[in-house]
Amino acid sequence: MSKNLLLLLFLLPVILSGQEIQFKTGIDSTSYLVGDPVSLKIEAKYPADHRLVFPARFDSLAPLEYLYTDTLSLEESGGMREAKFAFVIAGYDSGLFTIPRMPFLFVKGEGTKTFYSDSFQVLISTVAVDTSQDIRDIKAPERIPFDYSFLWWLLPLLIVLGALGYWLYKTLSRREKPEAKVPVVKVSPYEEALSALQLLEKKQLWQSGMIKEFHSEITGIIRNYFERAYSLPALESTSAETLEALRNKGISQGIIAKTETFFENADLVKFAKYIPVPDLNQRMMTTAYDILKESESVNGEKR
């Protein structure tokens, strides 16, 4: 593939703007081999008080397959954020395929602005076969003669091991005593989550520079609480899917709003390599306690 095709990143982009938001998309090339990664690159400049929401699903890419999202850079200056992401996809069949337009949302409070990526056509090709070479027969499997001599010492060894195993089984079975049953103490989802948050505070992860680990553990505690308290698969779901499940359960808007901000801050740290100020880490801990207390207050009234 000619390296000159990399210039297509700047020849094919779509640049859209809405007030203070700038949005640009492009691809590296239009021709790939089967299985090669295809990078759909997104560049966005938007106010820091807006939240960028990616497409929830990539079903429209079929027969192309979405692989992963790579954060190229995320910077904030003068109240504006500049983000660069790459959505990596691949094709496993040859042919001419279309990467469709996909929506990207910029959310501020109740307001939402939608921008669409441009659509691109990519040619997926197979590796050319050299037909000038002769076709060779498959080489027959090589026969290795079987050596039976090891059986003279293997059989007596198996007999001795079998006798030893039988003796150990009989000896140990006579010594076995019934195990005392340990009573199982059921802990409520609220008590479990509260105890986990208190333990996390004592670890002082973010104070020790382990910021990503702190955000992963604190969101895991809240997700586990939602999973137990409301019987929804929060540990296996994305932040957007978890928030939608909470809405379907009729959870109050106040709890959902706090949870949305809570997940958004944690996702920036975990996936976008964003380094938060120390005050944000402390607010994350305070918000986690608030989510638990408000949720338990509502659940207590229902009980």
VEXLONU-388549 format. One record per residue (C-alpha): residue number from 1; residue in three letters; x, y, z. Coordinates in steps of 0.2 Angstrom, whole numbers. Each point is the difference from the previous one (the first is absolute). Last residue first. Layout:
<marlos>
pos NUM; code ALA; px X; py Y; pz Z
...
</marlos>
This chain:
<marlos>
pos 303; code ARG; px -199; py -10; pz 259
pos 302; code LYS; px -3; py 14; pz -13
pos 301; code GLU; px 5; py 13; pz 13
pos 300; code GLY; px 16; py -9; pz 3
pos 299; code ASN; px 4; py -2; pz -19
pos 298; code VAL; px -2; py 19; pz -1
pos 297; code SER; px 12; py 4; pz 14
pos 296; code GLU; px 12; py -14; pz -6
pos 295; code SER; px 1; py 9; pz -17
pos 294; code GLU; px 3; py 17; pz 8
pos 293; code LYS; px 13; py -7; pz 12
pos 292; code LEU; px 9; py -10; pz -13
pos 291; code ILE; px 1; py 14; pz -13
pos 290; code ASP; px 5; py 12; pz 13
pos 289; code TYR; px 15; py -11; pz 6
pos 288; code ALA; px 6; py -2; pz -18
pos 287; code THR; px -2; py 19; pz -3
pos 286; code THR; px 11; py 3; pz 15
pos 285; code MET; px 14; py -12; pz -7
pos 284; code MET; px -1; py 8; pz -17
pos 283; code ARG; px 1; py 17; pz 8
pos 282; code GLN; px 16; py -5; pz 8
pos 281; code ASN; px 7; py -6; pz -17
pos 280; code LEU; px -6; py 17; pz -8
pos 279; code ASP; px 9; py 10; pz 13
pos 278; code PRO; px 17; py -8; pz -4
pos 277; code VAL; px -1; py 6; pz -18
pos 276; code PRO; px -4; py -13; pz -13
pos 275; code ILE; px 12; py -7; pz -13
pos 274; code TYR; px -9; py -6; pz -15
pos 273; code LYS; px 7; py -16; pz -9
pos 272; code ALA; px -16; py -1; pz -10
pos 271; code PHE; px -5; py -18; pz 5
pos 270; code LYS; px 2; py -1; pz 19
pos 269; code VAL; px 1; py 19; pz 5
pos 268; code LEU; px -14; py 6; pz -12
pos 267; code ASP; px -11; py -15; pz 4
pos 266; code ALA; px 1; py 4; pz 19
pos 265; code ASN; px -6; py 18; pz -3
pos 264; code GLU; px -14; py -5; pz -11
pos 263; code PHE; px -5; py -14; pz 12
pos 262; code PHE; px -2; py 12; pz 15
pos 261; code THR; px -9; py 13; pz -11
pos 260; code GLU; px -13; py -13; pz -6
pos 259; code THR; px -1; py -7; pz 18
pos 258; code LYS; px -4; py 18; pz 7
pos 257; code ALA; px -14; py 2; pz -14
pos 256; code ILE; px -7; py -17; pz 3
pos 255; code ILE; px -2; py 2; pz 19
pos 254; code GLY; px -9; py 17; pz -3
pos 253; code GLN; px -11; py -7; pz -14
pos 252; code SER; px -7; py -13; pz 12
pos 251; code ILE; px 2; py -18; pz -5
pos 250; code GLY; px -15; py -7; pz -9
pos 249; code LYS; px 8; py -17; pz -5
pos 248; code ASN; px 0; py 5; pz -18
pos 247; code ARG; px 10; py 16; pz 5
pos 246; code LEU; px 13; py -11; pz 9
pos 245; code ALA; px 1; py -12; pz -16
pos 244; code GLU; px 4; py 16; pz -11
pos 243; code LEU; px 13; py 6; pz 13
pos 242; code THR; px 8; py -18; pz -1
pos 241; code GLU; px 0; py 0; pz -19
pos 240; code ALA; px 8; py 17; pz -1
pos 239; code SER; px 14; py -5; pz 12
pos 238; code THR; px 4; py -16; pz -9
pos 237; code SER; px -7; py -16; pz 6
pos 236; code GLU; px 8; py -16; pz 8
pos 235; code LEU; px 1; py 6; pz 18
pos 234; code ALA; px -17; py 9; pz -1
pos 233; code PRO; px -10; py -16; pz -5
pos 232; code LEU; px -16; py 5; pz 9
pos 231; code SER; px -8; py -7; pz 16
pos 230; code TYR; px -4; py 17; pz 8
pos 229; code ALA; px 10; py -2; pz 16
pos 228; code ARG; px 12; py -13; pz -4
pos 227; code GLU; px 5; py 7; pz -18
pos 226; code PHE; px -1; py 18; pz 6
pos 225; code TYR; px 11; py -4; pz 15
pos 224; code ASN; px 13; py -9; pz -12
pos 223; code ARG; px 0; py 15; pz -11
pos 222; code ILE; px 3; py 12; pz 14
pos 221; code ILE; px 15; py -11; pz 7
pos 220; code GLY; px 7; py -2; pz -18
pos 219; code THR; px -1; py 19; pz -2
pos 218; code ILE; px 11; py 2; pz 15
pos 217; code GLU; px 12; py -13; pz -5
pos 216; code SER; px 3; py 6; pz -18
pos 215; code HIS; px 2; py 18; pz 6
pos 214; code PHE; px 13; py -4; pz 13
pos 213; code GLU; px 10; py -12; pz -12
pos 212; code LYS; px 1; py 15; pz -12
pos 211; code ILE; px 6; py 12; pz 13
pos 210; code MET; px 13; py -11; pz 8
pos 209; code GLY; px 11; py 15; pz 4
pos 208; code SER; px 1; py -4; pz 18
pos 207; code GLN; px -13; py 13; pz 5
pos 206; code TRP; px -11; py -8; pz -13
pos 205; code LEU; px 2; py -17; pz 8
pos 204; code GLN; px -3; py 5; pz 18
pos 203; code LYS; px -3; py -18; pz 6
pos 202; code LYS; px -10; py 6; pz 15
pos 201; code GLU; px -13; py 9; pz -12
pos 200; code LEU; px -2; py -16; pz -9
pos 199; code LEU; px -4; py -10; pz 16
pos 198; code GLN; px -14; py 13; pz 4
pos 197; code LEU; px -7; py -2; pz -18
pos 196; code ALA; px 0; py -19; pz 2
pos 195; code SER; px -9; py 1; pz 17
pos 194; code LEU; px -14; py 12; pz -8
pos 193; code ALA; px -2; py -12; pz -15
pos 192; code GLU; px -2; py -15; pz 11
pos 191; code GLU; px -12; py 9; pz 12
pos 190; code TYR; px -10; py 6; pz -14
pos 189; code PRO; px -1; py -16; pz -10
pos 188; code SER; px -6; py -9; pz 16
pos 187; code VAL; px 11; py -12; pz 9
pos 186; code LYS; px -6; py -18; pz 3
pos 185; code VAL; px 9; py -9; pz 13
pos 184; code VAL; px 3; py -18; pz -4
pos 183; code PRO; px 2; py -11; pz 15
pos 182; code VAL; px 16; py -11; pz -1
pos 181; code LYS; px -5; py -19; pz -1
pos 180; code ALA; px 12; py -10; pz 11
pos 179; code GLU; px 9; py -13; pz -12
pos 178; code PRO; px -4; py -18; pz 3
pos 177; code LYS; px 16; py -9; pz 5
pos 176; code GLU; px 12; py -9; pz -11
pos 175; code ARG; px 13; py -11; pz 8
pos 174; code ARG; px -7; py -17; pz -7
pos 173; code SER; px -1; py 8; pz -17
pos 172; code LEU; px 19; py 5; pz 1
pos 171; code THR; px 6; py -18; pz 3
pos 170; code LYS; px -11; py -8; pz -13
pos 169; code TYR; px 4; py 13; pz -14
pos 168; code LEU; px 19; py -1; pz 4
pos 167; code TRP; px 0; py -19; pz -1
pos 166; code TYR; px -9; py 0; pz -17
pos 165; code GLY; px 12; py 13; pz -7
pos 164; code LEU; px 15; py -10; pz 6
pos 163; code ALA; px -7; py -16; pz -9
pos 162; code GLY; px -4; py 10; pz -16
pos 161; code LEU; px 18; py 8; pz 1
pos 160; code VAL; px 8; py -18; pz 2
pos 159; code ILE; px -10; py -7; pz -14
pos 158; code LEU; px 3; py 15; pz -12
pos 157; code LEU; px 19; py -2; pz 3
pos 156; code PRO; px 0; py -19; pz -3
pos 155; code LEU; px -9; py 4; pz -17
pos 154; code LEU; px 12; py 14; pz -5
pos 153; code TRP; px 16; py -9; pz 2
pos 152; code TRP; px -2; py -14; pz -13
pos 151; code LEU; px -12; py 12; pz -10
pos 150; code PHE; px 15; py 11; pz -4
pos 149; code SER; px 7; py -12; pz -13
pos 148; code TYR; px -15; py 2; pz -11
pos 147; code ASP; px 8; py 13; pz -12
pos 146; code PHE; px -12; py 5; pz -14
pos 145; code PRO; px 9; py 4; pz -16
pos 144; code ILE; px -3; py 18; pz -7
pos 143; code ARG; px -9; py 1; pz -17
pos 142; code GLU; px 2; py 17; pz -9
pos 141; code PRO; px -16; py 7; pz -6
pos 140; code ALA; px -1; py 1; pz -20
pos 139; code LYS; px 5; py 16; pz -8
pos 138; code ILE; px -14; py 9; pz -8
pos 137; code ASP; px 2; py 0; pz -19
pos 136; code ARG; px 8; py 16; pz -8
pos 135; code ILE; px -9; py 13; pz -11
pos 134; code ASP; px 13; py 8; pz -11
pos 133; code GLN; px 2; py 19; pz 1
pos 132; code SER; px -6; py 12; pz -14
pos 131; code THR; px -17; py 2; pz 9
pos 130; code ASP; px 8; py 11; pz 13
pos 129; code VAL; px -16; py 3; pz 11
pos 128; code ALA; px -5; py 18; pz 4
pos 127; code VAL; px -4; py 4; pz 18
pos 126; code THR; px -18; py 4; pz 3
pos 125; code SER; px -8; py 17; pz -3
pos 124; code ILE; px -11; py 12; pz 11
pos 123; code LEU; px -4; py 16; pz -10
pos 122; code VAL; px -7; py 14; pz 12
pos 121; code GLN; px -14; py 12; pz -3
pos 120; code PHE; px -2; py 14; pz 12
pos 119; code SER; px -15; py 8; pz 9
pos 118; code ASP; px 2; py 17; pz 9
pos 117; code SER; px -1; py 1; pz 19
pos 116; code TYR; px -16; py 7; pz 6
pos 115; code PHE; px -3; py 14; pz 13
pos 114; code THR; px -14; py 1; pz 13
pos 113; code LYS; px -2; py 14; pz 12
pos 112; code THR; px -9; py -4; pz 16
pos 111; code GLY; px -8; py 12; pz 14
pos 110; code GLU; px -7; py -7; pz 16
pos 109; code GLY; px 17; py 4; pz 9
pos 108; code LYS; px 13; py 1; pz -13
pos 107; code VAL; px 2; py -14; pz -12
pos 106; code PHE; px 11; py -1; pz -15
pos 105; code LEU; px -6; py -16; pz -10
pos 104; code PHE; px 9; py -10; pz -13
pos 103; code PRO; px -11; py -8; pz -14
pos 102; code MET; px 7; py -12; pz -13
pos 101; code ARG; px 1; py 1; pz -19
pos 100; code PRO; px 3; py -16; pz -8
pos 99; code ILE; px 17; py -9; pz -3
pos 98; code THR; px -4; py -7; pz -17
pos 97; code PHE; px 7; py -16; pz -7
pos 96; code LEU; px 8; py -5; pz -17
pos 95; code GLY; px 5; py -18; pz 0
pos 94; code SER; px 10; py -14; pz 9
pos 93; code ASP; px -6; py -7; pz 16
pos 92; code TYR; px 8; py 1; pz 17
pos 91; code GLY; px -2; py 19; pz 2
pos 90; code ALA; px 7; py 10; pz 15
pos 89; code ILE; px -4; py 14; pz 11
pos 88; code VAL; px 10; py 12; pz 12
pos 87; code PHE; px -9; py 16; pz 6
pos 86; code ALA; px 13; py 13; pz 2
pos 85; code PHE; px -1; py 14; pz 13
pos 84; code LYS; px 6; py 18; pz 1
pos 83; code ALA; px -7; py 12; pz 13
pos 82; code GLU; px 3; py 18; pz 2
pos 81; code ARG; px -9; py 7; pz 15
pos 80; code MET; px -4; py 19; pz 2
pos 79; code GLY; px -1; py 10; pz 16
pos 78; code GLY; px 16; py 9; pz -3
pos 77; code SER; px 9; py -17; pz -2
pos 76; code GLU; px -4; py -18; pz 1
pos 75; code GLU; px 9; py -14; pz -9
pos 74; code LEU; px -5; py -18; pz -5
pos 73; code SER; px 11; py -9; pz -12
pos 72; code LEU; px 1; py -16; pz -11
pos 71; code THR; px -14; py -10; pz 10
pos 70; code ASP; px -2; py -16; pz -9
pos 69; code THR; px -17; py -8; pz -2
pos 68; code TYR; px -2; py -19; pz -3
pos 67; code LEU; px -3; py -14; pz -13
pos 66; code TYR; px -16; py 5; pz -10
pos 65; code GLU; px -4; py -13; pz -14
pos 64; code LEU; px -4; py 4; pz -18
pos 63; code PRO; px -14; py -10; pz -7
pos 62; code ALA; px -8; py 9; pz 9
pos 61; code LEU; px 4; py 18; pz 5
pos 60; code SER; px -18; py 4; pz 5
pos 59; code ASP; px 1; py -11; pz 15
pos 58; code PHE; px 13; py 12; pz 8
pos 57; code ARG; px -10; py 4; pz 16
pos 56; code ALA; px -1; py 14; pz 13
pos 55; code PRO; px 8; py 13; pz -12
pos 54; code PHE; px 12; py 11; pz 10
pos 53; code VAL; px -6; py 13; pz 13
pos 52; code LEU; px 10; py 16; pz 2
pos 51; code ARG; px -4; py 10; pz 15
pos 50; code HIS; px -1; py 19; pz 0
pos 49; code ASP; px 6; py 11; pz 14
pos 48; code ALA; px 18; py -1; pz -7
pos 47; code PRO; px -6; py 9; pz -16
pos 46; code TYR; px 4; py -9; pz -16
pos 45; code LYS; px 14; py -5; pz -12
pos 44; code ALA; px -2; py -17; pz -8
pos 43; code GLU; px 11; py -11; pz -11
pos 42; code ILE; px -6; py -17; pz -5
pos 41; code LYS; px 10; py -13; pz -9
pos 40; code LEU; px -8; py -15; pz -9
pos 39; code SER; px 15; py -12; pz 1
pos 38; code VAL; px -1; py -16; pz -11
pos 37; code PRO; px 10; py -15; pz 7
pos 36; code ASP; px 5; py -13; pz -13
pos 35; code GLY; px -9; py -16; pz 1
pos 34; code VAL; px -2; py -2; pz -19
pos 33; code LEU; px 12; py 12; pz -9
pos 32; code TYR; px -4; py 19; pz 0
pos 31; code SER; px -5; py 14; pz -13
pos 30; code THR; px -8; py 16; pz 4
pos 29; code SER; px 14; py 7; pz 12
pos 28; code ASP; px 3; py 9; pz 16
pos 27; code ILE; px -18; py 5; pz 4
pos 26; code GLY; px -9; py 16; pz 4
pos 25; code THR; px -11; py 10; pz 12
pos 24; code LYS; px -1; py 18; pz 6
pos 23; code PHE; px -11; py 9; pz 13
pos 22; code GLN; px 1; py 18; pz 7
pos 21; code ILE; px -12; py 6; pz 14
pos 20; code GLU; px -1; py 18; pz 5
pos 19; code GLN; px -16; py 4; pz -10
pos 18; code GLY; px -2; py -15; pz -10
pos 17; code SER; px 14; py -6; pz -11
pos 16; code LEU; px 2; py -14; pz -13
pos 15; code ILE; px 16; py -6; pz -8
pos 14; code VAL; px -2; py -15; pz -11
pos 13; code PRO; px 17; py -8; pz -3
pos 12; code LEU; px 5; py -8; pz -17
pos 11; code LEU; px 15; py 9; pz -6
pos 10; code PHE; px 9; py 2; pz 17
pos 9; code LEU; px 0; py -18; pz 5
pos 8; code LEU; px 2; py -4; pz -18
pos 7; code LEU; px 18; py 6; pz 1
pos 6; code LEU; px 4; py -18; pz 8
pos 5; code LEU; px -2; py -6; pz -18
pos 4; code ASN; px 17; py 6; pz -3
pos 3; code LYS; px 7; py -14; pz 10
pos 2; code SER; px -5; py -12; pz -14
pos 1; code MET; px -7; py -16; pz 5
</marlos>
